[in-house]
Amino acid sequence: MRIVALHGSTVCGYDSGRPEPFPPIPSAVTVGSFDGLHVGHRKIIATTIDRAREQGLRSVLVTFEPHPRLVLDTSSTCPVRLLSTLDEKIGHLEAMGIDLLFVVRFDAVFAARSSESFIRDVLVAMLGARQVIVGYDHGFGHDRSGSGATLRSLGVECGFSVDVVGEVLVGQQPVSSTRIRSLLLAGRVREANVCLGSPYLLSGTVVDGQKRGRQIGFPTVNLNLSDPCKLLPKRGVYVAGTDVDGRAWPAMLNIGTRPTVSDDGNVTVEAHLLGFSGDLYGRGMSFRLLEFIREEQRFGSLHELQAQLVADKKRVELYRE
């Protein structure tokens, strides 16, 4: 999968930031934030790939970085809690078979563009759109004024056809990023994962901690999240999994303030990898959340905490997907 980024009107290499030659190639294109890359998004992406193969086109996914709401809504630092970082999206997309990921660097100037300008200048002139695939609730351009009807109208003029993909139901309810956020905040991670189509990820860099876990036989890695606006699920202990140098490791992961050993109130993410020994400081890691074990609680002593961690570890060992 090739990845490029659009800065203003210049197409650059995603990693290098240097301008790259970018002639238009006949393409099947889908557009959206795709936060979480849930099963509804996956249906849209699969349709895009299918249309490209049927018609001998390049398959293209256009997404925005940062998430448009982080630019447009200035009411708080994180007006939306993200289900996926861009790097997490890239990891999923590489496995799906998209030919080109086109990352639009979203800012106030780009946000002011009309939907017609976006369609003409980006989808058609830059990407060579011959087929555009969007979800049933899609909107884009200034104030999300662009819709399926806007696309169809311009498609007749600009030479592309439009395919609108219907909603996906899980448990007789539509899948949406909003629904998944609610499930995660309630600790219903198994249900959230069904809607996502893969386990929810928490990614970041391993940083130095207070090393309290070592004192009671449960050393942990402390994760500094790669995006401060990433959604943290309900506080508590989870069954999780991670990979180190290509090997999978089961883990029990805690989200919370560690009330038994700390009173600073800071929410942290830390995980104990079962059976692992080694130095992971400074490494980038991603944890797959698999099941909620219990809520965060304060224990009367480190001995009580240790006993509970032994029970938590057993839950991780017995976990089966």
C-alpha positions as CSV (number, residue, x, y, z in Angstrom):
1,M,0.0,0.0,0.0
2,R,1.4,3.4,-1.0
3,I,0.8,6.3,1.4
4,V,1.0,9.9,0.5
5,A,-0.1,13.1,2.2
6,L,-1.7,16.2,0.8
7,H,-0.3,19.4,2.3
8,G,-2.3,22.4,0.9
9,S,-2.1,21.6,-2.8
10,T,1.1,19.6,-2.7
11,V,1.3,15.8,-2.6
12,C,4.2,14.6,-0.4
13,G,5.6,11.3,0.7
14,Y,3.9,10.3,4.0
15,D,7.2,9.5,5.8
16,S,9.5,11.9,4.0
17,G,7.4,15.0,3.7
18,R,9.0,15.7,0.3
19,P,6.9,16.5,-2.8
20,E,6.4,13.5,-5.0
21,P,5.2,13.2,-8.7
22,F,1.6,12.3,-8.5
23,P,-0.2,12.0,-11.9
24,P,-3.9,11.1,-11.8
25,I,-4.7,7.4,-12.4
26,P,-8.2,6.1,-13.0
27,S,-9.4,5.1,-9.5
28,A,-12.2,3.9,-7.3
29,V,-12.2,6.2,-4.3
30,T,-13.7,6.3,-0.9
31,V,-13.6,9.2,1.5
32,G,-14.0,9.6,5.2
33,S,-12.5,9.9,8.7
34,F,-13.0,6.1,9.2
35,D,-12.5,6.5,13.0
36,G,-12.1,3.0,14.4
37,L,-12.4,1.3,11.0
38,H,-15.4,-0.6,12.2
39,V,-17.4,-3.2,10.3
40,G,-19.5,-0.5,8.5
41,H,-16.3,1.2,7.3
42,R,-14.9,-2.2,6.3
43,K,-17.9,-2.9,4.1
44,I,-17.3,0.5,2.3
45,I,-13.6,-0.3,1.9
46,A,-14.3,-3.9,0.6
47,T,-16.8,-2.4,-1.9
48,T,-14.2,0.1,-3.1
49,I,-11.6,-2.7,-3.6
50,D,-14.2,-4.9,-5.4
51,R,-15.3,-2.0,-7.7
52,A,-11.6,-1.3,-8.5
53,R,-10.9,-4.9,-9.4
54,E,-14.1,-5.2,-11.5
55,Q,-13.2,-2.1,-13.5
56,G,-9.4,-2.3,-13.6
57,L,-9.0,0.7,-11.4
58,R,-6.7,1.7,-8.6
59,S,-8.3,1.5,-5.1
60,V,-7.9,4.7,-3.1
61,L,-8.9,5.6,0.5
62,V,-8.9,9.3,1.4
63,T,-8.8,10.2,5.0
64,F,-8.1,13.2,7.2
65,E,-5.4,13.9,9.8
66,P,-6.1,15.2,12.3
67,H,-9.8,14.2,12.7
68,P,-11.8,17.2,11.4
69,R,-13.6,17.7,14.7
70,L,-10.3,18.3,16.4
71,V,-9.9,21.3,14.1
72,L,-13.4,22.6,13.8
73,D,-14.6,22.3,17.4
74,T,-12.5,24.5,19.7
75,S,-14.6,24.0,22.7
76,S,-12.1,21.7,24.3
77,T,-8.7,20.1,23.7
78,C,-10.3,16.8,22.7
79,P,-13.8,17.4,21.4
80,V,-13.9,13.8,20.1
81,R,-12.3,10.8,21.7
82,L,-10.6,8.8,18.9
83,L,-11.2,5.1,18.4
84,S,-8.1,4.9,16.2
85,T,-4.9,6.8,15.5
86,L,-3.6,7.2,12.0
87,D,-0.9,4.6,12.5
88,E,-3.5,2.1,13.8
89,K,-5.6,2.8,10.7
90,I,-2.6,2.2,8.5
91,G,-1.9,-1.2,10.2
92,H,-5.5,-2.3,9.5
93,L,-5.6,-0.9,5.9
94,E,-2.4,-2.7,4.9
95,A,-4.1,-6.0,5.6
96,M,-7.2,-5.0,3.6
97,G,-5.6,-4.5,0.3
98,I,-6.1,-0.8,-0.5
99,D,-3.7,0.3,-3.2
100,L,-3.3,4.0,-2.1
101,L,-3.9,5.8,1.2
102,F,-4.3,9.5,0.6
103,V,-4.0,11.4,3.8
104,V,-5.3,15.0,3.8
105,R,-3.6,17.2,6.3
106,F,-6.8,18.8,7.7
107,D,-6.7,22.5,8.8
108,A,-9.0,25.5,8.8
109,V,-8.1,26.4,5.3
110,F,-8.9,23.0,3.9
111,A,-12.1,22.9,6.0
112,A,-13.3,26.1,4.3
113,R,-13.3,24.4,0.9
114,S,-16.6,23.7,-0.7
115,S,-17.7,20.1,-1.4
116,E,-17.7,20.9,-5.1
117,S,-14.1,22.2,-4.9
118,F,-13.0,19.1,-3.0
119,I,-14.7,16.8,-5.6
120,R,-13.3,18.6,-8.6
121,D,-9.8,19.4,-7.4
122,V,-9.0,16.4,-5.2
123,L,-11.1,13.4,-6.2
124,V,-11.2,14.1,-9.9
125,A,-8.1,16.2,-10.8
126,M,-5.6,14.6,-8.4
127,L,-6.9,11.1,-7.9
128,G,-8.6,10.4,-11.2
129,A,-11.9,9.2,-9.7
130,R,-14.0,7.1,-12.0
131,Q,-16.0,5.5,-9.2
132,V,-16.7,7.1,-5.8
133,I,-18.0,4.9,-2.9
134,V,-19.4,6.4,0.3
135,G,-21.5,5.4,3.2
136,Y,-25.2,6.1,3.5
137,D,-24.6,8.9,6.1
138,H,-21.6,10.5,4.4
139,G,-21.0,14.2,4.3
140,F,-18.0,16.3,3.3
141,G,-16.8,19.7,2.4
142,H,-17.5,22.9,4.2
143,D,-20.2,22.3,6.9
144,R,-20.5,18.7,5.5
145,S,-22.6,20.1,2.7
146,G,-21.5,17.4,0.3
147,S,-23.8,14.3,0.1
148,G,-24.5,11.4,-2.2
149,A,-26.8,13.7,-4.2
150,T,-24.0,16.3,-4.6
151,L,-21.6,13.5,-5.8
152,R,-24.1,12.1,-8.3
153,S,-24.8,15.6,-9.7
154,L,-21.1,16.3,-10.2
155,G,-20.4,12.7,-11.3
156,V,-22.5,13.2,-14.4
157,E,-20.4,16.3,-15.3
158,C,-17.0,15.0,-14.2
159,G,-17.2,11.4,-15.5
160,F,-17.5,9.3,-12.3
161,S,-20.3,7.1,-11.0
162,V,-21.3,6.9,-7.3
163,D,-22.0,3.9,-5.1
164,V,-23.7,4.5,-1.7
165,V,-23.2,1.6,0.8
166,G,-26.0,0.9,3.2
167,E,-25.7,0.6,7.0
168,V,-24.4,-2.5,8.7
169,L,-26.3,-3.9,11.7
170,V,-24.8,-5.8,14.7
171,G,-27.4,-7.1,17.1
172,Q,-30.1,-5.5,15.1
173,Q,-28.6,-2.0,15.7
174,P,-26.6,0.1,13.3
175,V,-22.9,0.1,13.8
176,S,-21.4,3.6,14.4
177,S,-18.4,5.1,16.1
178,T,-20.7,6.7,18.6
179,R,-22.1,3.3,19.6
180,I,-18.7,1.8,19.9
181,R,-17.5,4.7,22.2
182,S,-20.5,4.0,24.5
183,L,-19.7,0.3,24.7
184,L,-16.0,0.9,25.5
185,L,-16.9,3.5,28.2
186,A,-19.2,0.9,29.7
187,G,-16.5,-1.8,29.7
188,R,-18.3,-3.9,27.2
189,V,-15.2,-4.5,25.2
190,R,-16.3,-7.8,23.7
191,E,-19.3,-6.2,22.1
192,A,-17.3,-3.2,20.9
193,N,-14.8,-5.6,19.3
194,V,-17.6,-7.3,17.4
195,C,-18.7,-3.9,16.0
196,L,-15.1,-3.0,15.2
197,G,-14.3,-6.2,13.5
198,S,-11.0,-6.5,15.4
199,P,-9.8,-5.9,19.0
200,Y,-9.7,-2.3,20.2
201,L,-6.1,-1.0,20.3
202,L,-4.2,1.1,22.8
203,S,-0.9,2.2,21.3
204,G,2.0,4.3,22.6
205,T,5.6,4.3,23.9
206,V,6.8,2.4,27.0
207,V,7.9,4.9,29.6
208,D,9.6,4.6,33.0
209,G,7.2,4.1,35.9
210,Q,7.3,3.9,39.7
211,K,8.2,0.1,39.5
212,R,5.6,-0.7,42.3
213,G,4.5,-3.8,40.4
214,R,8.0,-5.3,40.8
215,Q,7.7,-5.2,44.5
216,I,4.7,-7.6,44.5
217,G,5.8,-9.8,41.6
218,F,3.8,-8.1,38.8
219,P,6.2,-5.9,36.8
220,T,4.4,-3.7,34.3
221,V,5.1,-1.7,31.2
222,N,3.7,1.9,31.4
223,L,2.2,3.1,28.2
224,N,2.3,6.8,27.1
225,L,-0.5,6.9,24.5
226,S,0.6,8.1,21.1
227,D,-2.5,10.4,20.8
228,P,-3.8,12.3,23.9
229,C,-7.3,12.3,22.4
230,K,-7.4,8.5,22.1
231,L,-10.5,7.1,23.9
232,L,-9.6,5.2,27.1
233,P,-12.3,2.6,28.0
234,K,-13.8,2.2,31.4
235,R,-11.3,2.1,34.2
236,G,-10.4,-1.3,35.4
237,V,-8.5,-4.4,34.5
238,Y,-8.7,-6.1,31.1
239,V,-7.5,-9.3,29.4
240,A,-5.2,-8.0,26.6
241,G,-2.6,-9.2,24.2
242,T,0.4,-7.7,22.5
243,D,3.4,-8.6,20.3
244,V,7.1,-8.3,21.1
245,D,9.5,-9.0,18.2
246,G,6.9,-11.0,16.4
247,R,5.8,-13.2,19.3
248,A,2.3,-12.8,20.9
249,W,2.1,-12.3,24.7
250,P,-1.0,-12.5,26.9
251,A,-1.3,-9.5,29.2
252,M,-3.5,-8.1,32.0
253,L,-3.9,-4.4,31.4
254,N,-5.0,-1.8,33.9
255,I,-6.6,1.6,33.1
256,G,-6.9,3.9,36.1
257,T,-5.4,5.9,38.9
258,R,-3.8,3.0,40.9
259,P,-5.6,4.1,44.1
260,T,-3.9,1.5,46.3
261,V,-0.4,2.8,45.5
262,S,-0.9,6.4,44.3
263,D,-2.9,9.4,45.3
264,D,-2.0,11.8,42.5
265,G,-5.2,11.1,40.5
266,N,-3.4,10.6,37.2
267,V,-5.0,8.0,34.9
268,T,-2.4,5.6,33.6
269,V,-2.3,2.6,31.3
270,E,0.0,-0.2,32.4
271,A,0.2,-3.9,31.5
272,H,1.8,-7.0,32.9
273,L,2.9,-9.4,30.2
274,L,2.5,-13.0,31.4
275,G,5.8,-14.9,31.3
276,F,7.8,-12.1,29.8
277,S,11.1,-10.8,31.0
278,G,13.1,-8.1,29.4
279,D,13.6,-4.4,28.9
280,L,10.9,-2.7,26.8
281,Y,11.6,1.0,27.8
282,G,11.3,3.4,24.8
283,R,9.7,0.9,22.5
284,G,6.4,1.5,20.7
285,M,3.8,-1.1,21.6
286,S,0.1,-1.8,20.9
287,F,-2.2,-3.7,23.2
288,R,-5.4,-5.5,22.0
289,L,-8.2,-5.2,24.5
290,L,-10.1,-8.5,24.7
291,E,-12.3,-8.7,27.8
292,F,-13.1,-6.6,30.9
293,I,-12.2,-8.4,34.1
294,R,-13.1,-6.0,36.9
295,E,-13.5,-2.4,37.9
296,E,-10.8,-0.3,39.5
297,Q,-10.7,-0.6,43.3
298,R,-8.7,0.5,46.3
299,F,-7.2,-2.3,48.5
300,G,-6.3,-2.0,52.1
301,S,-2.8,-3.3,51.6
302,L,-0.3,-4.3,49.0
303,H,-0.9,-7.9,50.1
304,E,-4.6,-7.6,49.3
305,L,-3.7,-6.1,45.9
306,Q,-1.3,-8.9,45.2
307,A,-3.9,-11.5,46.0
308,Q,-6.3,-9.9,43.6
309,L,-3.7,-9.7,40.8
310,V,-3.1,-13.4,41.2
311,A,-6.8,-13.9,40.6
312,D,-6.8,-11.5,37.6
313,K,-3.8,-13.3,36.1
314,K,-5.8,-16.6,36.3
315,R,-8.6,-14.9,34.3
316,V,-6.1,-14.0,31.6
317,E,-4.7,-17.5,31.5
318,L,-8.2,-19.0,31.2
319,Y,-9.4,-16.5,28.5
320,R,-10.5,-18.0,25.2
321,E,-11.8,-16.0,22.3
